[in-house]
Amino acid sequence: MFFILIASIALWWLARQGVLRSSFAEEGEIADFPGAELLPRPPAAKVGLGVFLAVAGCLFSLLCAAFFMRMDAPDWQAPPIPGILWFNTAVLIASSLALDLARRAADRRETDDVKSWLLVGGGCALLFLLGQLWAWRELAAQGLYASSNPANAFFYLLTGIHALHLVGGLAALARTARAAWSGHGGADLAAGVELCAIYWHFLLFVWLLLFAMLAGWADNFGVICRRLLS
Amino acid sequence: MTDATLGEKENVLPPPAEVEDVELYHAKSWLTHYVFSQDAKYIAIQYAGTAIGIGLVALVMSWVIRLQLAFPGAIPFIDASRYYQAVTMHGMIMVVYMLTAIFLGGFGNYLIPLMVGARDMVFPYVNMLSYWVYLLATLVLVASFFVPGGPTGAGWTLYPPQAIMSGTPGNDYGIILMLASLILFIVGFTMGGLNYVVTVLQGRTRGMTLMRMPLTVWGIFAAAVMALLAFPGLFVACVMLLLDRTLGTSFFMPSIVEGGEHLKYNGGSPILFQHLFWFFGHPEVYIVALPAFGIVSDLISTHARKNIFGYRMMVWAIVAIGVLSMVVWGHHMYVSGMNPLFGFFFAVTTLAIALPTAIKVYNWVLTLWRADIHFTTPMLFALGFIVTFVNGGITGLYLGNVIVDVPLSATMFVVAHFHMVMGVAPVLVIFGAIYHWYPKITGRMLDETLGKIHFWITFLGAYAIFFPMHYLGLVGVPRRFYELGETAFVPHSAAALNIFITVAALIVGAAQAIFFFNVFWSLRHGKPSGSNPWRATSLEWQTPETPPGHGNWGKELPIVYRWAYAYSVPGAPEDYLPQNAPPLKGEHSP
């Protein structure tokens, strides 16, 4: 009875896709004649990232839907939230802010500022990952393993997949940083930093949602969905 | 400015460049040129070759299945475990590793850049990576044949709890390798899929608007978008099932007693797995079908020398099918004890898909109406597809209704239905497409006589296999059974029919040797094709070299002035106008 939840998320995605599609088709109608001016296209990498974020968003939506469906089972016992998660959240926000500042600095072509903000952003992200590991250890130390309760398993799974995405982002950030240090400033660097910043904001957004869910603040949301459906 | 006014000017100025000409990656050594190639055309051939290779393994599996069904117990090698392993691997390989990979990885890679007038995919390096991850996934899958216990025999749907419990063949290593292989496949596919989507959005040449793209590109584009949104469902399901199997979590595993012993699992939901699996599983049908729809539209239009009927409608039908197919997954779960209301919802969406699909079929038929039909081999395969797809689609209407599905769900009727609609039909398109584009890929024609022999054996043979299977289902022969034994309701004649089907299946499978002989023989000895043997309009036939060189277009990217269906245009010097031919005086092409 909860799969309408998935359906609604799917529909939401489809609506997004549908909107995208129709706007492109209209472009096709307007530009029926050769030589008609088209709007300048955004760079391919940015569109590529957008499509990837749609895929990752779909992945996390499905995980959340599974979380809410599974939550209803009687054996569900949410683990206590390790206190360090608050610290981690703050660090990730700082990381996101730093990358945004790096983006602005890159727009102004101030390479030195870009470098320092990239360092801060990357460092904060690493700190976040270490903090997440710490949280895992804290849970494990209390005997809360993945196999002992599905709520724990979801905790490890959601934080783990989110962390893996961040690791991938760090790889991209390292490439961008290499470009910054080897002196390739200018438009390419700005574009690269912008992509990193967008990705970081996305991961922060996902993390905030996951955090709220894991901490149990979204339980009411699950209850409302169930009420609506039954 | 319209086409007509453009034509009146002597020197038509090309429209401003929408795409900057990008610096291409140039291979430096033999290895990077032929093996780790970043050229989409090489990657396409690598993808298609791997897909066909693993597809042959699945073909042999289908023989194993058929031999057991016709002659139960006659071949000692095929015991119950091997039978279920063959069923599982046949299904999984054909659906994911063969059909998905060849349509998107093979045809997508080859045709998208050429058809939209791009030099290559937008992210060539990621594209190369996509193929190698796919190959790794395939190798991991093949490796599962050689581990103790063999590959998993859980059925291609891998339903828990049985998929990971003892008693299911391959539950120790086979299932782990299967899940790992799927996860790899999805990672690899996502890299490729990003390329297909972004290349269509970003890489189109001047004048190539979305509403001028050939329907092949539309079909592959829509399928790639759907696949990107649907594969995460399978990804989540695989990761969670893998954790259940390896770490002992209870995402899907209910508390369960096995051999008198209470397992460590507790309170998981097998239904949750089914939702996640079919959230991927049903769009998957259309991920395979949409590229086939697109390719068939182009084959029919080209070989019937007539513009496609209702191009705009065809595009919107593709989009509508794509959207609808994301909300019908529940029809695979009618027998899972779902709320009747949801059964109703899914039955409605399922039957609603018939509308855009019917539009497509009518438009193909109307394209053929009073057309100058050339019965070339690609055209025969395209016509064979239409007939087969209609047949398979109509049984889909029966099964889409809950009350009809419930008694038929566990019978051979379902097997016959999905083989017609997503087995035989797309495979016919693959063959048609290979006969059609082989001249562009190699510069030589495939032999027409051999092609026609291949077509008739495959087409009639497929009907000999799957038509009787509907009947078997209606008399109650269950699917998934290793051996029927004595039953009160299945008549003895069913056994004779099973033998007939098996003989047909062996013949059709063996007849594919004709095709492979043709492909390899024509590589050397085929008739040279020239650059445009079918006198087709779309851009891939207008390349300066055949086969197209690295970068596809020589110095200048082509400029597109019209859609891809300008056949039998009144007043044109020939009966077709390529997309990049300068506009005629007074021409009104979309």
Interface residues (C-beta under 8 A of the other chain):
Chain A: M1 F3 I4 I6 A7 A10 L11 W13 L14 Q17 G18 R21 F24 A25 E27 G28 E29 A31 D32 F33 P34 G35 A36 E37 L38 R41 A44 A45 V47 G48 V51 F52 A54 V55 C58 L59 L62 L63 A66 M69 R70 A73 P74 D75 W76 A146 S147 P150 A153 F154 L157 I161
Chain B: M1 T2 D3 L6 L13 P14 P15 P16 E18 V19 V122 F123 T190 G193 L194 V197 V198 L201 Q202 G203 R206 G207 T209 L210 M211 R212 V225 L228 L229 F231 P232 G233 F235 V236 V239 M240 L243 L247 G248 T249 S250 F251 K264 N266 G267 G268 S269 L272 H275 L276 F279 V315 V319 V323 M326 V327 G330 N339 F342 I559 V560 Y561 P583 P590
